[in-house]
Structures are given as C-alpha cells and as structure tokens.
Amino acid sequence: MRISGFSFMRNTSKLYYPFVESILSVLPVVDEFVVALGKGDSDDQTEAQLRAVTSDKLKIIHTEWDVARYPRGMVYAQQTDLAKQACTGDWLLYLQSDELIHERYHEVLTNVCSLYLEDVKT
C-alpha cells in the first residue's frame, strides 16, 4: 500500500506559511509528497526551503500559474489537480501549506488506509 501526500504553493515563504512543517508532519506516513511549485517572485525562497527538506520522498513539479485562463481563484484547483495527477499512491492525502497532521494520528491514518485498501464498494 502506498500513500501519497500532495500540495501546491507559490511565493509561500514570502507569505510566512509553515509549509516545511506541514510537509514534515506527514512524511512519516506517506511514501511520497508531491508539491506543485508555481514560479514565484524573484525574492521568493520557497524552492530553496523545500530543497532543504532532506527526504527522497519529496517530489517537486514546477508549474506556471495562468490566472488569465483560470481566473477568480480557479488556478488553485488547477494547481491542486496538477499535484494530484503526479501522485502514485493508492491513497492521496491533501494538505494545504498551512495545515499539519499531528503525530498522534499517524497510526490511525495508516491503519484506516490499510483497512479500506481493498474496499471496492461504490
């Protein structure tokens, strides 16, 4: 059983989101964590901070935000979909850049995913 975590971000370090802590909060549970990283401002340090996370589970996909094509916040859904499509797990765990999963729920998450892995009810 594989669990994929995923998120999207752009200029996240400039916005002071705890995105590194967010990712670290689920790394013990996931087999990979995919980040759709939008091209940010020249002074944005998001990618550098992501690369400082020393885990081979972290996968960064570089994206461009096209707010003309995806107006009124729809670009968030589009970027979420890009990250989700890059996941390879049986289960997907979506976290926004300011969300964390407390360690006391790690075992619960993996147990529930394992329990329902073969559930084919529609």
CORUR-V737379 format. One record per pair of residues at least 12 apart in sequence whose ideal C-beta (glycine too) atoms are under 6 Angstrom apart, sorted by the first residue. I is the first residue (numbers start at 0). J is the second residue. D is the distance in whole Angstrom. If there is no record, write none. Layout:
BEGIN
i=I j=J d=D
i=I j=J d=D
END
This chain:
BEGIN
i=0 j=89 d=5
i=0 j=113 d=6
i=0 j=116 d=5
i=1 j=30 d=5
i=1 j=88 d=4
i=1 j=89 d=5
i=2 j=29 d=5
i=2 j=30 d=6
i=2 j=88 d=5
i=2 j=90 d=5
i=2 j=112 d=6
i=3 j=31 d=5
i=3 j=86 d=4
i=3 j=88 d=3
i=3 j=91 d=5
i=4 j=25 d=5
i=4 j=29 d=4
i=4 j=32 d=4
i=4 j=92 d=5
i=5 j=33 d=4
i=5 j=82 d=4
i=5 j=83 d=6
i=5 j=86 d=5
i=5 j=93 d=6
i=6 j=34 d=6
i=6 j=94 d=5
i=6 j=96 d=6
i=7 j=35 d=4
i=7 j=78 d=4
i=7 j=79 d=6
i=7 j=82 d=5
i=8 j=45 d=6
i=8 j=96 d=5
i=9 j=37 d=3
i=9 j=39 d=5
i=10 j=39 d=4
i=10 j=40 d=6
i=10 j=43 d=5
i=11 j=45 d=5
i=11 j=96 d=5
i=12 j=43 d=6
i=12 j=44 d=4
i=12 j=45 d=5
i=12 j=48 d=6
i=13 j=43 d=5
i=16 j=96 d=4
i=16 j=97 d=5
i=18 j=96 d=4
i=19 j=48 d=6
i=21 j=94 d=5
i=21 j=96 d=6
i=21 j=98 d=6
i=21 j=99 d=6
i=24 j=99 d=4
i=24 j=100 d=5
i=25 j=100 d=5
i=26 j=54 d=6
i=26 j=56 d=6
i=27 j=105 d=6
i=28 j=105 d=5
i=28 j=108 d=5
i=28 j=109 d=6
i=31 j=56 d=5
i=31 j=58 d=6
i=32 j=56 d=5
i=32 j=57 d=5
i=33 j=58 d=5
i=33 j=82 d=5
i=33 j=85 d=5
i=33 j=86 d=5
i=34 j=59 d=5
i=35 j=60 d=5
i=35 j=62 d=5
i=35 j=78 d=5
i=35 j=81 d=5
i=35 j=82 d=4
i=36 j=59 d=5
i=36 j=61 d=6
i=37 j=62 d=5
i=37 j=64 d=5
i=38 j=63 d=6
i=60 j=85 d=5
i=62 j=81 d=6
i=90 j=112 d=5
END
